[in-house]
């Protein structure tokens, strides 16, 4: 037993109640912001027009915005797109009969200033399509959580399934809350990042859960808190390496990937950080709250092996 105790270098469970309070405050803040402010939905969900313009020299988006506002384009969202010479303009509603017409009008308006410009693309998303995407996105998230719970029930135990789903719901809520608080645009790429967060966080939770189950079966003595602490310490190296290498890639995407995948990168960075935290504290807190015991995880004893053990 002494050798096992030396493996518990970090007492994660000692601050589990404090972590629970932090999670509850973060969840309450996120839900409140989502209820009052909602999400800053992109054109993928609201419908509207997107036009990309290329200049020969670098240009200030604020100047382009003022030029467009001087025409028939109301409330344009103008920003750089990958390079200082590329401009991306968005409108919440269509400003023309179709995307091609709108693109030609934008090109003509900007060409009046005397600088050579080129229309790279013009797209339009209808409001009906945006509403369907919003509904399908919500269904995809709920379906993913449901399938995860069914899988873990068969793979482990119902208590593990509850812990995993609560941790995943915690992660998704905090990511959505961050996008609501900072008014970052929520589009299809961010929705894809949320689904990726579910997969990442689930993988981490399953690894820890598998070690917890194994230690409960191996150790004949020891409180549940000690067994969970031991399991977390044994998987800590793997968790840190996985999270660290993933974050390196995501920060590279955020810095060098351009503005088009900025929301995707931010959502995944937050998701990886929160997912690592929830695998350690949220899922395990649920297990302790549901009174996980060694008897819950013992394999059913075979009748033949029982008879053999009774032989002298």
N, C-alpha and C positions, 0 to 999 in steps of 0.2 A: 504493500500500500504506500510505503514511503516513496518508492520510485515513481508511482503514479502521481503523487502529490507534487513532486518536483517538476512535473510537466505543466503544472498550472502556474505559469509565470505572470499572467495578467488576470486579475479577478474582475472579469467583465460584469458578472452578476451583482457585484457590490453596489454598482451605481444604476442598476436596472430600473429602480423606481424613479430616479432623476431623469433617466432617458425616457421613461414613460410620460413624465410631465412635459418634457420638451416636445415629444411627438404629439401629444394632445394639443399643446399650444400652437404648434405648426399646422396641424390639421384644422383647428378652429379658425386660424387666420386665413388659411387657404380657402376653406369652405365659405367664410364670410366674404372674402374678396370675389370669389366666383359668383356668389349670390347677388352682390351689389353691382360689381363692375362687369362680370362676365369675362369672356375672352375676346381679344382683338382678332376676330376671324379674318382670314385672308380672302382673296377673290375666289379661291377654290371652293369656299363655302358660301360666300355672300353673293357671288355673281358680279361681273364687271368686266372691264377692259384692261389689258396689259399691252404696252407698247415698248419695244426696245429700240433705242436710237444710238447710232455710232457717230462720233465726231473724229476729226483728224487730230485735234489737239485736246488736251485736258480741259474740262469744263466744270463749273460750279453748279451742283444740283439746285441750289437756291435761285440762281439766275434763270435756269430753265423753268423752274416752277413759276416764277414771276411772269415769264414770257407766256406760258400756257394759260395762267390765270387771266392774262390780258385778253385772251381769246374767249372761246365758248367752253373752255374746259374748267369745270368747277371742282374745287378741292382735290387737285391731283397730288398723289404721293410720288415724289421724284427722289431717286437715289442712284448712286453709282452701282454698276453691275459688273463686278469682276475687275474692271480697269477704270482709270480716271477719264478715259475717253468714251466709255460706254454708259449710257443713261437708261434707267428703267422707270417708266411712268405707269401708274396704276390709278384707276378710277373705280369707286364702289358701284357705279351703275354705268350702263352703256351710254356713250356720248355720240353714238352714230348708229346707222342702220345695221352695220356689221363691223367686224374687226378690221377688215381691209380698208373700209371707208374711213374709220377712225384713224388708222395708221397714216393714211394719205393726208388727212387733215392736220395731224400732229406734225408730219414732215413738212408740209407747206407752211405752217405757222412758224416753225423753228428756222426754216430756210429764209424767211423774211429778214432775219438778223444778219445775213451775209456770210455766215460760216457754212462750209460744206457739211452736210449731214446725210446719213444713210439709214434707211429703215431696215432693221435686222429681223424683226418679227412683230406680229400683232396678233393677239389672241383675245377671244371673248368667251366668258363662261356665263351661261344664263342662270337666273335666280333659281329656277326649278332644279337644274343640275346641281347647283350649290346646296340646296336643301336636301336632295337625295344623298349627296356625299356626306353631309353632316349626320344624317340618320344612319347611314351605313357604317360610318366611322364609329358611332356610339355602339351599334350592334356588334361590331368587330371586337371592341374592347370588352364588352360584357361577355361575349362568347368565349373569348380567350381566357377570362377569369374562370368561367364555368368549366371549361375543358381542363384547365390546370387543377381545379379542385377534384374533378373526377379522377384524373390521372394519379394524384398523390394519395387519394383514398385507397386505390388499388395497389399503389407502389409502397406505401407506408402504412398510414393509419389516419382515421378521421381527424384526430387532434392535430396531426401534422398538416393536414389539408387546410384546416381552419387557420392555423398559423401562417401558412404560405399565402393564402388568399388575402388575409388581413394585411400582411406585409406588402403584397402587390398593390392592393387598393391604397395603402398608405403612400407608396411610391408614386403612383399615378396622380393622386390628389395633390401631393406636394409639387410635382412638376407642373400641373395645371395651375396651381396657386401661384407659382413663380411667374408663369406667363401672364397671369391676370394682374399681378402686382406691378410688374415692370412693363406691361402693355406691349410685350413682344408679339409679333404677328404669329397667329396660329394657322398653319396651312397643312396641306396633305403631307409634306415632308416631316412636319412635327408629329402628325398622327402616326406616321410610320416609325418615328423615333420612339413614341410611347409603346408601340407593339414590341419594338426591340428591347426596351427597358423591361417589359414583362419577361421576355426570354432570358435576359441577362440576370435579373434578380432571382428568377425561378431557379436557374442553374446554380447560383450561389447558395440558395436556400436548400436545395436538394443535397448538395455536397455536405453541408453542415448537418442536415437531418439524418443523412445516412450514417455519419460518424456518431451522432447522438444515439441512434438505434443500436449501432454496433457496441458502443461502450455500455449501454444499459444491459445488454446481453452478456458482456464479458465480465463486468464488475458485479460481484454478488452483494457488495455493500456500497454505501455512498448515497448521499442525498441527491435528489434530482438537480439541485443547483450546482453541486460539485461535478456531476456527470456532464452537464451542459457546459460548465466552465472548461472542463478538460477537453471536450470536443471542440470548442471554439479555439482553444490554444493550439490544438493539433492541426486545425485547418487554417490557422491565421496566416501562415506563410503562403499557402496557395491563394488565399483571398487577396492578400496584399499584392502579390505578383500579377494576378489576373487583373485586378482593378488598376494597378499602376500602368501596365502595358496598354490597357484599353484607353486610359485617360491620355497617355502620350499620343496615341493615334487621333483621338478626338480633339485635343488641343491643336494638333497640326492641321486638322480639317478646319477648325475655327479660325486659325490665323491665316492659312494659305488657301483655303477652299473658296473664298469669295462670299459675297452676301447672299447668294441664292441658297446655300446650304448652311447659313449661319444659324437659323432656327433649329435645324436638324441637329447640328453639333451641340448647341446649348442645351437642348432637351436631353440629349444622351449624356452629356457631362453631368447634369443635375441628377439624372436617373441613375447613373453608375454610383455616384457618391451616396445618394439616398438609399439605393438598393443595397449597397454594402452595409450601411448602417442598419437598415431594417432586417437584414439577414442575421445580424448579431443580436439586436435588441428587440425588435418588434415580434418576429416569429418565435423567439425563445420566451419572451414575456407571455405570449399567448399559451405556449406549452405549459409553463408554470402555473398560469391562471387556471388551466383546465386540469391541473393535478396529474400531470404525466407521471407514470410509475413504471418500474421495471416489469411488473406483471403484465402491463399493456403490450409489451413488445416481445415477450417470450414466445419462442416457437412451440407449436403444439407437439407434445411428446408422443412419439410413435409407440404403439402398443408392444411391438416386438422388442424395441430397445428397452422398454420398461421391464419386460420379463427377463431380459438378459441381465439387467442390473441387479435383479433379485437373486440370481444364481450365486452360490458360494464360490 
